[in-house]
Amino acid sequence: MADNMKKDLASGKLKTVEKEGKSAVWKSFDLVVNAEDDGVGFVQCKVCKLLMEYDSKTTGTSSLQRHLEKSCKPLAAAGDVLRQPKIN
């Protein structure tokens, strides 16, 4: 499925758009949408271009945060990927 998504992104059938959300993780991910700007259930990492399934109702952003921490560690180490600050 991800291969088809990559082809559709390359051909222009799909595109990525910035998503504004409460989580800081959205600084590092774009939402994949169709020509009508409807989400298609995937996001793309801005760092490594990995396509990941995403459904706001079931997956949330924790899997996106884990991806950044484990797979895109150089960016996280540089401080560009931030967790939301904890309130004491």
ABEGO torsion letter per residue (X at the ends): XAAAAAAAAAAGABBBBBBBBABAAAAABBBBBBAAGBBAGBBBBAAAGBBBBBBAAAAEAAAAAAAAAAAAAAAAAAGABBBBBBBX
